[in-house]
Amino acid sequence: MLTYLVAFLCAGLVAAIATPIVARLAHRVDAIDLPGEARKIHKAAIPRIGGIAVVLGFFAPIVGLAIYSNRISWLLYGSDARMVTSLIAGSLGIVALGVYDDIKGAGAKLKFAVQIAVAVGMWFGGFRIEFLTLPVAGSVDIGLLSMPLTVLWMVGVINALNLIDGLDGLATGTSLFAVLVLFGVSFADHAALLCVLLASLGGALVGFLFFNFNPAKIFLGDSGSMFIGLILATASIWTQRKGATAAALLIPILALGLPLLDTGLAVIRRVGRGQNPFRADREHLHHRLLDLGLSHRGAVLTLYTLSGIFALGALAMLDNDVTLRAIALGTVSVVVLVLLHRVGVFSKPASSQPALAPALASRDTLRGSLRSIRFASDKEGAWRLLAELLPQLGLREARLAWLSVHDGDERELVHRWRLPDDSASTGEWVLDAPARAYDKVHRLLLSEGEARFGSLTVLRGTPSQDSKLRQEQDFLLELVSEALVDFAALQTQGQLAAAGAKVLSIPRRIAGFEAGPSV
């Protein structure tokens, strides 16, 4: 038990020390989560690669075992060496994917490809679901279904933790409850090495939670949520493999009950509406609790309570008493149904709701394109890149006017764009018509201090009565306008430098010191 305690404390200390360092690194590499999207809760720019600190905390005790030889290190480098090597390699692959996504943005196809590849590799490394223990049939060998079921479980848990990471400390705290359950199962089965790994993860989560709980100073990011999901998925397979209880299948499901429940509801909800099941929305359980009027902390603590109930239900499965198991499952089921009813999961959505939710691009999707616009070679190149983005911003028409001065006279270089399949925009360009009161026209001045570079005027295609959607679109347009300003400022400074003038400064956003829009 002393070894487990030392692993917990060591991981927690390393994670707590590493987190502020990682936060400073996030500002340097532009791994910042900006506010403003309708589904975003926070109000300030916050670093989002905190998962690196969790990873460092988790691996610290493992590295220590390489130095200090005892019974656990013998397992680490002896009988379980193959699985440990597989776990380390898979973890590094998932963390690399998460860091790339946090900094540059990764599409769904790339994410799933890497996650599936990692899961397949770990199956070959020994993490396999080979038997299902059913109440009546007993232990059933699933044979050829082992690989697809293992991959499905790993990828499902990884994305479940990723999706639930929507409030300060929610994914971190929820994972702690799962760690508690899996540690209890491992301890009961005398799986010493697995206990050390889970104690290390628990310590790393506690050390990080000091900075992640509301108000959060740093977020897990995909690097953290996917890494935690992988460790919990593999640990649950390991406990199911080590244990022989009749409820071996239910324990990991209940331990991860909240993220699996939220993910399952999200997939059912989106598919039922004919939407992409991986499209982000603002209808997760934590969003619904906020809509009921709960504070940020109140929503998190409510979901912590639900996670605790799931954890108690899972631990009750360790007892062979059928009556106790039935009571535990019944209690969990009733609590879940009451909560789902209270937050309106069973309520019929308004008939107009689907029409109010066009698929706007997310900030993550825009990140790489906006970076390309900032460093485009000329105005034509910047416009071409912008024109590729405009359909994703819920617009019908756009007019970009670059301002230039020749012999004291101001002139405009004008670019126009129109939605290709917009039948309502035939004939003259609406944005070239005389100015008029029209709530769907939005004009953004492109300026930096006293320097004026032009303007971007757009004709919205989004419903004006949806305030949340309008807020998100305004924010995305602000990000676009800032990229155009940065591009124009760099072009101007490049011309001054070519003429031999001294360049005094560059926009702070380009230098990497400012993460969000200065509004």
Order of alpha helices (4+ residues) and beta strands (2+ residues): alpha-beta-beta-alpha-alpha-alpha-alpha-beta-beta-alpha-alpha-alpha-alpha-alpha-alpha-alpha-alpha-alpha-alpha-alpha-beta-beta-beta-beta-alpha-alpha
